[in-house]
Amino acid sequence: MAQESRPGDDFVSLQEVPEGTKVKLADGVIAEVTANPRDGGWLFIKFVEYPDDPSRVGEDDMVFCTDVLGVV
């Protein structure tokens, strides 16, 4: 499972993050993992909370490991 980032960490290890897990992104967005290719780099997500643009809640997207701050 992913671990919270610590000072000095550049990213969270994503290989074992299961579908359904909620993650916090660098821009303050909360997203739910919808698929994980287990390549350690990418997650497929659905926006759950999007403070800057609430119209994006429910939208699907992909995120790279450096954009993920940790598991919520």
PyMOL Python script that loads the backbone (N, CA, C, O; Angstrom):
from pymol import cmd

cmd.read_pdbstr("""\
ATOM      1  N   MET A   1       0.852  -1.183   0.000  1.00  0.00           N
ATOM      2  CA  MET A   1       0.000   0.000   0.000  1.00  0.00           C
ATOM      3  C   MET A   1       0.893   1.241   0.000  1.00  0.00           C
ATOM      4  O   MET A   1       2.022   1.200   0.490  1.00  0.00           O
ATOM      5  N   ALA A   2       0.402   2.304  -0.532  1.00  0.00           N
ATOM      6  CA  ALA A   2       1.164   3.558  -0.581  1.00  0.00           C
ATOM      7  C   ALA A   2       1.368   4.098   0.818  1.00  0.00           C
ATOM      8  O   ALA A   2       0.571   3.849   1.722  1.00  0.00           O
ATOM      9  N   GLN A   3       2.434   4.830   0.978  1.00  0.00           N
ATOM     10  CA  GLN A   3       2.735   5.448   2.254  1.00  0.00           C
ATOM     11  C   GLN A   3       2.649   6.946   2.110  1.00  0.00           C
ATOM     12  O   GLN A   3       2.862   7.501   1.032  1.00  0.00           O
ATOM     13  N   GLU A   4       2.330   7.601   3.230  1.00  0.00           N
ATOM     14  CA  GLU A   4       2.340   9.061   3.231  1.00  0.00           C
ATOM     15  C   GLU A   4       3.747   9.530   2.882  1.00  0.00           C
ATOM     16  O   GLU A   4       4.733   8.902   3.267  1.00  0.00           O
ATOM     17  N   SER A   5       3.830  10.623   2.161  1.00  0.00           N
ATOM     18  CA  SER A   5       5.140  11.167   1.844  1.00  0.00           C
ATOM     19  C   SER A   5       5.742  11.807   3.084  1.00  0.00           C
ATOM     20  O   SER A   5       5.030  12.326   3.943  1.00  0.00           O
ATOM     21  N   ARG A   6       7.052  11.759   3.160  1.00  0.00           N
ATOM     22  CA  ARG A   6       7.787  12.353   4.270  1.00  0.00           C
ATOM     23  C   ARG A   6       8.640  13.484   3.720  1.00  0.00           C
ATOM     24  O   ARG A   6       8.882  13.541   2.514  1.00  0.00           O
ATOM     25  N   PRO A   7       9.100  14.384   4.579  1.00  0.00           N
ATOM     26  CA  PRO A   7       9.979  15.443   4.086  1.00  0.00           C
ATOM     27  C   PRO A   7      11.152  14.842   3.313  1.00  0.00           C
ATOM     28  O   PRO A   7      11.817  13.922   3.788  1.00  0.00           O
ATOM     29  N   GLY A   8      11.389  15.366   2.136  1.00  0.00           N
ATOM     30  CA  GLY A   8      12.465  14.866   1.298  1.00  0.00           C
ATOM     31  C   GLY A   8      12.008  13.842   0.277  1.00  0.00           C
ATOM     32  O   GLY A   8      12.720  13.576  -0.691  1.00  0.00           O
ATOM     33  N   ASP A   9      10.814  13.254   0.480  1.00  0.00           N
ATOM     34  CA  ASP A   9      10.285  12.311  -0.504  1.00  0.00           C
ATOM     35  C   ASP A   9       9.806  13.090  -1.719  1.00  0.00           C
ATOM     36  O   ASP A   9       9.261  14.186  -1.591  1.00  0.00           O
ATOM     37  N   ASP A  10      10.012  12.520  -2.890  1.00  0.00           N
ATOM     38  CA  ASP A  10       9.549  13.163  -4.111  1.00  0.00           C
ATOM     39  C   ASP A  10       8.171  12.672  -4.536  1.00  0.00           C
ATOM     40  O   ASP A  10       7.444  13.390  -5.222  1.00  0.00           O
ATOM     41  N   PHE A  11       7.802  11.448  -4.133  1.00  0.00           N
ATOM     42  CA  PHE A  11       6.518  10.897  -4.546  1.00  0.00           C
ATOM     43  C   PHE A  11       6.137   9.733  -3.649  1.00  0.00           C
ATOM     44  O   PHE A  11       6.935   9.268  -2.835  1.00  0.00           O
ATOM     45  N   VAL A  12       4.911   9.271  -3.811  1.00  0.00           N
ATOM     46  CA  VAL A  12       4.384   8.127  -3.084  1.00  0.00           C
ATOM     47  C   VAL A  12       4.497   6.902  -3.986  1.00  0.00           C
ATOM     48  O   VAL A  12       4.217   6.990  -5.181  1.00  0.00           O
ATOM     49  N   SER A  13       4.905   5.756  -3.430  1.00  0.00           N
ATOM     50  CA  SER A  13       4.956   4.515  -4.198  1.00  0.00           C
ATOM     51  C   SER A  13       3.534   4.067  -4.527  1.00  0.00           C
ATOM     52  O   SER A  13       2.722   3.871  -3.623  1.00  0.00           O
ATOM     53  N   LEU A  14       3.233   3.907  -5.801  1.00  0.00           N
ATOM     54  CA  LEU A  14       1.861   3.646  -6.232  1.00  0.00           C
ATOM     55  C   LEU A  14       1.585   2.217  -6.670  1.00  0.00           C
ATOM     56  O   LEU A  14       0.433   1.879  -6.942  1.00  0.00           O
ATOM     57  N   GLN A  15       2.596   1.370  -6.746  1.00  0.00           N
ATOM     58  CA  GLN A  15       2.408   0.046  -7.327  1.00  0.00           C
ATOM     59  C   GLN A  15       1.333  -0.788  -6.648  1.00  0.00           C
ATOM     60  O   GLN A  15       0.640  -1.550  -7.322  1.00  0.00           O
ATOM     61  N   GLU A  16       1.174  -0.665  -5.338  1.00  0.00           N
ATOM     62  CA  GLU A  16       0.227  -1.514  -4.622  1.00  0.00           C
ATOM     63  C   GLU A  16      -1.034  -0.788  -4.169  1.00  0.00           C
ATOM     64  O   GLU A  16      -1.786  -1.336  -3.363  1.00  0.00           O
ATOM     65  N   VAL A  17      -1.292   0.413  -4.651  1.00  0.00           N
ATOM     66  CA  VAL A  17      -2.494   1.152  -4.249  1.00  0.00           C
ATOM     67  C   VAL A  17      -3.709   0.488  -4.904  1.00  0.00           C
ATOM     68  O   VAL A  17      -3.800   0.449  -6.131  1.00  0.00           O
ATOM     69  N   PRO A  18      -4.648  -0.038  -4.096  1.00  0.00           N
ATOM     70  CA  PRO A  18      -5.808  -0.721  -4.680  1.00  0.00           C
ATOM     71  C   PRO A  18      -6.869   0.244  -5.204  1.00  0.00           C
ATOM     72  O   PRO A  18      -6.943   1.400  -4.787  1.00  0.00           O
ATOM     73  N   GLU A  19      -7.681  -0.256  -6.120  1.00  0.00           N
ATOM     74  CA  GLU A  19      -8.815   0.508  -6.617  1.00  0.00           C
ATOM     75  C   GLU A  19      -9.731   0.834  -5.443  1.00  0.00           C
ATOM     76  O   GLU A  19      -9.893   0.024  -4.531  1.00  0.00           O
ATOM     77  N   GLY A  20     -10.323   2.012  -5.470  1.00  0.00           N
ATOM     78  CA  GLY A  20     -11.197   2.454  -4.390  1.00  0.00           C
ATOM     79  C   GLY A  20     -10.499   3.308  -3.351  1.00  0.00           C
ATOM     80  O   GLY A  20     -11.162   3.964  -2.549  1.00  0.00           O
ATOM     81  N   THR A  21      -9.160   3.316  -3.348  1.00  0.00           N
ATOM     82  CA  THR A  21      -8.387   4.132  -2.413  1.00  0.00           C
ATOM     83  C   THR A  21      -8.512   5.600  -2.793  1.00  0.00           C
ATOM     84  O   THR A  21      -8.498   5.945  -3.975  1.00  0.00           O
ATOM     85  N   LYS A  22      -8.634   6.459  -1.794  1.00  0.00           N
ATOM     86  CA  LYS A  22      -8.664   7.904  -2.051  1.00  0.00           C
ATOM     87  C   LYS A  22      -7.266   8.462  -1.837  1.00  0.00           C
ATOM     88  O   LYS A  22      -6.582   8.114  -0.875  1.00  0.00           O
ATOM     89  N   VAL A  23      -6.854   9.333  -2.751  1.00  0.00           N
ATOM     90  CA  VAL A  23      -5.536   9.956  -2.688  1.00  0.00           C
ATOM     91  C   VAL A  23      -5.677  11.469  -2.757  1.00  0.00           C
ATOM     92  O   VAL A  23      -6.619  11.999  -3.346  1.00  0.00           O
ATOM     93  N   LYS A  24      -4.711  12.154  -2.136  1.00  0.00           N
ATOM     94  CA  LYS A  24      -4.661  13.618  -2.207  1.00  0.00           C
ATOM     95  C   LYS A  24      -3.601  14.006  -3.223  1.00  0.00           C
ATOM     96  O   LYS A  24      -2.484  13.490  -3.203  1.00  0.00           O
ATOM     97  N   LEU A  25      -3.964  14.922  -4.110  1.00  0.00           N
ATOM     98  CA  LEU A  25      -3.054  15.378  -5.153  1.00  0.00           C
ATOM     99  C   LEU A  25      -2.404  16.698  -4.760  1.00  0.00           C
ATOM    100  O   LEU A  25      -2.884  17.391  -3.863  1.00  0.00           O
ATOM    101  N   ALA A  26      -1.327  17.037  -5.426  1.00  0.00           N
ATOM    102  CA  ALA A  26      -0.541  18.225  -5.093  1.00  0.00           C
ATOM    103  C   ALA A  26      -1.344  19.515  -5.156  1.00  0.00           C
ATOM    104  O   ALA A  26      -1.023  20.473  -4.453  1.00  0.00           O
ATOM    105  N   ASP A  27      -2.381  19.558  -5.986  1.00  0.00           N
ATOM    106  CA  ASP A  27      -3.181  20.779  -6.118  1.00  0.00           C
ATOM    107  C   ASP A  27      -4.366  20.820  -5.155  1.00  0.00           C
ATOM    108  O   ASP A  27      -5.254  21.660  -5.300  1.00  0.00           O
ATOM    109  N   GLY A  28      -4.385  19.910  -4.162  1.00  0.00           N
ATOM    110  CA  GLY A  28      -5.438  19.906  -3.157  1.00  0.00           C
ATOM    111  C   GLY A  28      -6.651  19.080  -3.521  1.00  0.00           C
ATOM    112  O   GLY A  28      -7.600  18.996  -2.741  1.00  0.00           O
ATOM    113  N   VAL A  29      -6.637  18.471  -4.685  1.00  0.00           N
ATOM    114  CA  VAL A  29      -7.750  17.643  -5.150  1.00  0.00           C
ATOM    115  C   VAL A  29      -7.713  16.289  -4.437  1.00  0.00           C
ATOM    116  O   VAL A  29      -6.643  15.736  -4.183  1.00  0.00           O
ATOM    117  N   ILE A  30      -8.905  15.764  -4.119  1.00  0.00           N
ATOM    118  CA  ILE A  30      -9.039  14.409  -3.597  1.00  0.00           C
ATOM    119  C   ILE A  30      -9.634  13.569  -4.721  1.00  0.00           C
ATOM    120  O   ILE A  30     -10.616  13.961  -5.351  1.00  0.00           O
ATOM    121  N   ALA A  31      -9.026  12.403  -4.965  1.00  0.00           N
ATOM    122  CA  ALA A  31      -9.478  11.542  -6.052  1.00  0.00           C
ATOM    123  C   ALA A  31      -9.548  10.098  -5.578  1.00  0.00           C
ATOM    124  O   ALA A  31      -8.839   9.697  -4.656  1.00  0.00           O
ATOM    125  N   GLU A  32     -10.413   9.328  -6.223  1.00  0.00           N
ATOM    126  CA  GLU A  32     -10.529   7.895  -5.949  1.00  0.00           C
ATOM    127  C   GLU A  32      -9.849   7.133  -7.076  1.00  0.00           C
ATOM    128  O   GLU A  32     -10.060   7.431  -8.251  1.00  0.00           O
ATOM    129  N   VAL A  33      -9.031   6.146  -6.715  1.00  0.00           N
ATOM    130  CA  VAL A  33      -8.348   5.323  -7.709  1.00  0.00           C
ATOM    131  C   VAL A  33      -9.373   4.392  -8.358  1.00  0.00           C
ATOM    132  O   VAL A  33     -10.046   3.625  -7.668  1.00  0.00           O
ATOM    133  N   THR A  34      -9.487   4.463  -9.683  1.00  0.00           N
ATOM    134  CA  THR A  34     -10.420   3.600 -10.410  1.00  0.00           C
ATOM    135  C   THR A  34      -9.705   2.436 -11.087  1.00  0.00           C
ATOM    136  O   THR A  34     -10.323   1.411 -11.375  1.00  0.00           O
ATOM    137  N   ALA A  35      -8.410   2.586 -11.342  1.00  0.00           N
ATOM    138  CA  ALA A  35      -7.600   1.510 -11.913  1.00  0.00           C
ATOM    139  C   ALA A  35      -6.135   1.812 -11.625  1.00  0.00           C
ATOM    140  O   ALA A  35      -5.725   2.969 -11.534  1.00  0.00           O
ATOM    141  N   ASN A  36      -5.359   0.742 -11.484  1.00  0.00           N
ATOM    142  CA  ASN A  36      -3.933   0.893 -11.232  1.00  0.00           C
ATOM    143  C   ASN A  36      -3.187  -0.086 -12.134  1.00  0.00           C
ATOM    144  O   ASN A  36      -3.270  -1.297 -11.927  1.00  0.00           O
ATOM    145  N   PRO A  37      -2.457   0.421 -13.133  1.00  0.00           N
ATOM    146  CA  PRO A  37      -1.699  -0.465 -14.011  1.00  0.00           C
ATOM    147  C   PRO A  37      -0.489  -1.096 -13.312  1.00  0.00           C
ATOM    148  O   PRO A  37       0.197  -1.935 -13.896  1.00  0.00           O
ATOM    149  N   ARG A  38      -0.230  -0.695 -12.066  1.00  0.00           N
ATOM    150  CA  ARG A  38       0.852  -1.232 -11.230  1.00  0.00           C
ATOM    151  C   ARG A  38       2.231  -1.051 -11.862  1.00  0.00           C
ATOM    152  O   ARG A  38       3.133  -1.866 -11.666  1.00  0.00           O
ATOM    153  N   ASP A  39       2.373   0.032 -12.622  1.00  0.00           N
ATOM    154  CA  ASP A  39       3.671   0.367 -13.211  1.00  0.00           C
ATOM    155  C   ASP A  39       4.465   1.308 -12.315  1.00  0.00           C
ATOM    156  O   ASP A  39       5.620   1.626 -12.599  1.00  0.00           O
ATOM    157  N   GLY A  40       3.827   1.758 -11.216  1.00  0.00           N
ATOM    158  CA  GLY A  40       4.497   2.653 -10.281  1.00  0.00           C
ATOM    159  C   GLY A  40       4.493   4.105 -10.700  1.00  0.00           C
ATOM    160  O   GLY A  40       4.949   4.966  -9.948  1.00  0.00           O
ATOM    161  N   GLY A  41       3.991   4.391 -11.875  1.00  0.00           N
ATOM    162  CA  GLY A  41       4.020   5.758 -12.371  1.00  0.00           C
ATOM    163  C   GLY A  41       2.664   6.422 -12.482  1.00  0.00           C
ATOM    164  O   GLY A  41       2.529   7.616 -12.212  1.00  0.00           O
ATOM    165  N   TRP A  42       1.653   5.656 -12.880  1.00  0.00           N
ATOM    166  CA  TRP A  42       0.350   6.239 -13.193  1.00  0.00           C
ATOM    167  C   TRP A  42      -0.768   5.600 -12.395  1.00  0.00           C
ATOM    168  O   TRP A  42      -0.700   4.429 -12.022  1.00  0.00           O
ATOM    169  N   LEU A  43      -1.811   6.402 -12.137  1.00  0.00           N
ATOM    170  CA  LEU A  43      -3.074   5.918 -11.588  1.00  0.00           C
ATOM    171  C   LEU A  43      -4.201   6.488 -12.430  1.00  0.00           C
ATOM    172  O   LEU A  43      -4.126   7.627 -12.889  1.00  0.00           O
ATOM    173  N   PHE A  44      -5.231   5.708 -12.630  1.00  0.00           N
ATOM    174  CA  PHE A  44      -6.472   6.207 -13.213  1.00  0.00           C
ATOM    175  C   PHE A  44      -7.354   6.609 -12.042  1.00  0.00           C
ATOM    176  O   PHE A  44      -7.510   5.847 -11.088  1.00  0.00           O
ATOM    177  N   ILE A  45      -7.929   7.798 -12.111  1.00  0.00           N
ATOM    178  CA  ILE A  45      -8.665   8.336 -10.968  1.00  0.00           C
ATOM    179  C   ILE A  45      -9.987   8.968 -11.390  1.00  0.00           C
ATOM    180  O   ILE A  45     -10.227   9.255 -12.563  1.00  0.00           O
ATOM    181  N   LYS A  46     -10.836   9.172 -10.376  1.00  0.00           N
ATOM    182  CA  LYS A  46     -12.076   9.938 -10.534  1.00  0.00           C
ATOM    183  C   LYS A  46     -12.035  11.012  -9.461  1.00  0.00           C
ATOM    184  O   LYS A  46     -11.793  10.715  -8.292  1.00  0.00           O
ATOM    185  N   PHE A  47     -12.271  12.263  -9.851  1.00  0.00           N
ATOM    186  CA  PHE A  47     -12.237  13.365  -8.896  1.00  0.00           C
ATOM    187  C   PHE A  47     -13.403  13.263  -7.912  1.00  0.00           C
ATOM    188  O   PHE A  47     -14.557  13.116  -8.315  1.00  0.00           O
ATOM    189  N   VAL A  48     -13.086  13.344  -6.614  1.00  0.00           N
ATOM    190  CA  VAL A  48     -14.086  13.300  -5.546  1.00  0.00           C
ATOM    191  C   VAL A  48     -14.305  14.698  -4.974  1.00  0.00           C
ATOM    192  O   VAL A  48     -15.439  15.100  -4.713  1.00  0.00           O
ATOM    193  N   GLU A  49     -13.208  15.435  -4.781  1.00  0.00           N
ATOM    194  CA  GLU A  49     -13.253  16.835  -4.329  1.00  0.00           C
ATOM    195  C   GLU A  49     -12.310  17.627  -5.219  1.00  0.00           C
ATOM    196  O   GLU A  49     -11.154  17.246  -5.404  1.00  0.00           O
ATOM    197  N   TYR A  50     -12.804  18.725  -5.767  1.00  0.00           N
ATOM    198  CA  TYR A  50     -11.986  19.567  -6.646  1.00  0.00           C
ATOM    199  C   TYR A  50     -12.272  21.018  -6.288  1.00  0.00           C
ATOM    200  O   TYR A  50     -13.097  21.667  -6.930  1.00  0.00           O
ATOM    201  N   PRO A  51     -11.579  21.538  -5.244  1.00  0.00           N
ATOM    202  CA  PRO A  51     -11.892  22.867  -4.708  1.00  0.00           C
ATOM    203  C   PRO A  51     -11.884  24.002  -5.733  1.00  0.00           C
ATOM    204  O   PRO A  51     -12.721  24.901  -5.651  1.00  0.00           O
ATOM    205  N   ASP A  52     -10.968  23.981  -6.687  1.00  0.00           N
ATOM    206  CA  ASP A  52     -10.863  25.081  -7.653  1.00  0.00           C
ATOM    207  C   ASP A  52     -11.897  25.018  -8.776  1.00  0.00           C
ATOM    208  O   ASP A  52     -12.147  26.022  -9.443  1.00  0.00           O
ATOM    209  N   ASP A  53     -12.503  23.837  -8.991  1.00  0.00           N
ATOM    210  CA  ASP A  53     -13.481  23.684 -10.078  1.00  0.00           C
ATOM    211  C   ASP A  53     -14.431  22.530  -9.758  1.00  0.00           C
ATOM    212  O   ASP A  53     -14.264  21.427 -10.280  1.00  0.00           O
ATOM    213  N   PRO A  54     -15.431  22.778  -8.901  1.00  0.00           N
ATOM    214  CA  PRO A  54     -16.360  21.720  -8.493  1.00  0.00           C
ATOM    215  C   PRO A  54     -17.059  21.010  -9.654  1.00  0.00           C
ATOM    216  O   PRO A  54     -17.551  19.895  -9.477  1.00  0.00           O
ATOM    217  N   SER A  55     -17.113  21.623 -10.822  1.00  0.00           N
ATOM    218  CA  SER A  55     -17.753  20.969 -11.966  1.00  0.00           C
ATOM    219  C   SER A  55     -16.974  19.730 -12.423  1.00  0.00           C
ATOM    220  O   SER A  55     -17.507  18.915 -13.177  1.00  0.00           O
ATOM    221  N   ARG A  56     -15.726  19.578 -11.981  1.00  0.00           N
ATOM    222  CA  ARG A  56     -14.901  18.428 -12.378  1.00  0.00           C
ATOM    223  C   ARG A  56     -15.114  17.201 -11.497  1.00  0.00           C
ATOM    224  O   ARG A  56     -14.613  16.121 -11.812  1.00  0.00           O
ATOM    225  N   VAL A  57     -15.859  17.356 -10.386  1.00  0.00           N
ATOM    226  CA  VAL A  57     -16.149  16.216  -9.517  1.00  0.00           C
ATOM    227  C   VAL A  57     -16.891  15.159 -10.332  1.00  0.00           C
ATOM    228  O   VAL A  57     -17.858  15.463 -11.030  1.00  0.00           O
ATOM    229  N   GLY A  58     -16.422  13.910 -10.233  1.00  0.00           N
ATOM    230  CA  GLY A  58     -17.005  12.807 -10.992  1.00  0.00           C
ATOM    231  C   GLY A  58     -16.301  12.534 -12.310  1.00  0.00           C
ATOM    232  O   GLY A  58     -16.536  11.503 -12.939  1.00  0.00           O
ATOM    233  N   GLU A  59     -15.441  13.452 -12.731  1.00  0.00           N
ATOM    234  CA  GLU A  59     -14.701  13.317 -13.987  1.00  0.00           C
ATOM    235  C   GLU A  59     -13.545  12.333 -13.808  1.00  0.00           C
ATOM    236  O   GLU A  59     -12.920  12.296 -12.748  1.00  0.00           O
ATOM    237  N   ASP A  60     -13.257  11.536 -14.844  1.00  0.00           N
ATOM    238  CA  ASP A  60     -12.134  10.598 -14.839  1.00  0.00           C
ATOM    239  C   ASP A  60     -10.892  11.258 -15.418  1.00  0.00           C
ATOM    240  O   ASP A  60     -10.978  12.140 -16.272  1.00  0.00           O
ATOM    241  N   ASP A  61      -9.721  10.807 -14.930  1.00  0.00           N
ATOM    242  CA  ASP A  61      -8.451  11.346 -15.418  1.00  0.00           C
ATOM    243  C   ASP A  61      -7.347  10.369 -15.049  1.00  0.00           C
ATOM    244  O   ASP A  61      -7.605   9.319 -14.462  1.00  0.00           O
ATOM    245  N   MET A  62      -6.116  10.723 -15.398  1.00  0.00           N
ATOM    246  CA  MET A  62      -4.922   9.976 -14.994  1.00  0.00           C
ATOM    247  C   MET A  62      -4.010  10.929 -14.242  1.00  0.00           C
ATOM    248  O   MET A  62      -3.983  12.126 -14.527  1.00  0.00           O
ATOM    249  N   VAL A  63      -3.253  10.392 -13.269  1.00  0.00           N
ATOM    250  CA  VAL A  63      -2.266  11.210 -12.565  1.00  0.00           C
ATOM    251  C   VAL A  63      -0.935  10.468 -12.519  1.00  0.00           C
ATOM    252  O   VAL A  63      -0.890   9.238 -12.494  1.00  0.00           O
ATOM    253  N   PHE A  64       0.139  11.239 -12.508  1.00  0.00           N
ATOM    254  CA  PHE A  64       1.486  10.694 -12.411  1.00  0.00           C
ATOM    255  C   PHE A  64       1.914  10.684 -10.949  1.00  0.00           C
ATOM    256  O   PHE A  64       1.404  11.466 -10.146  1.00  0.00           O
ATOM    257  N   CYS A  65       2.837   9.812 -10.604  1.00  0.00           N
ATOM    258  CA  CYS A  65       3.241   9.606  -9.208  1.00  0.00           C
ATOM    259  C   CYS A  65       3.690  10.886  -8.506  1.00  0.00           C
ATOM    260  O   CYS A  65       3.450  11.038  -7.309  1.00  0.00           O
ATOM    261  N   THR A  66       4.323  11.789  -9.205  1.00  0.00           N
ATOM    262  CA  THR A  66       4.811  13.011  -8.556  1.00  0.00           C
ATOM    263  C   THR A  66       3.690  13.971  -8.187  1.00  0.00           C
ATOM    264  O   THR A  66       3.913  14.924  -7.441  1.00  0.00           O
ATOM    265  N   ASP A  67       2.472  13.729  -8.708  1.00  0.00           N
ATOM    266  CA  ASP A  67       1.316  14.564  -8.372  1.00  0.00           C
ATOM    267  C   ASP A  67       0.562  14.058  -7.146  1.00  0.00           C
ATOM    268  O   ASP A  67      -0.310  14.754  -6.625  1.00  0.00           O
ATOM    269  N   VAL A  68       0.892  12.844  -6.680  1.00  0.00           N
ATOM    270  CA  VAL A  68       0.188  12.229  -5.560  1.00  0.00           C
ATOM    271  C   VAL A  68       0.956  12.495  -4.266  1.00  0.00           C
ATOM    272  O   VAL A  68       2.113  12.096  -4.126  1.00  0.00           O
ATOM    273  N   LEU A  69       0.292  13.180  -3.313  1.00  0.00           N
ATOM    274  CA  LEU A  69       0.929  13.485  -2.028  1.00  0.00           C
ATOM    275  C   LEU A  69       0.801  12.343  -1.039  1.00  0.00           C
ATOM    276  O   LEU A  69       1.704  12.122  -0.233  1.00  0.00           O
ATOM    277  N   GLY A  70      -0.300  11.618  -1.086  1.00  0.00           N
ATOM    278  CA  GLY A  70      -0.488  10.525  -0.147  1.00  0.00           C
ATOM    279  C   GLY A  70      -1.881   9.950  -0.215  1.00  0.00           C
ATOM    280  O   GLY A  70      -2.743  10.418  -0.959  1.00  0.00           O
ATOM    281  N   VAL A  71      -2.075   8.911   0.592  1.00  0.00           N
ATOM    282  CA  VAL A  71      -3.371   8.254   0.705  1.00  0.00           C
ATOM    283  C   VAL A  71      -4.181   8.980   1.758  1.00  0.00           C
ATOM    284  O   VAL A  71      -3.654   9.339   2.811  1.00  0.00           O
ATOM    285  N   VAL A  72      -5.466   9.202   1.483  1.00  0.00           N
ATOM    286  CA  VAL A  72      -6.352   9.898   2.421  1.00  0.00           C
ATOM    287  C   VAL A  72      -7.018   8.871   3.315  1.00  0.00           C
ATOM    288  O   VAL A  72      -7.810   9.231   4.186  1.00  0.00           O
TER     289      VAL A  72
END
""", "prot")
cmd.dss("prot")
cmd.show_as("cartoon", "prot")
cmd.util.cbc("prot")
cmd.orient("prot")
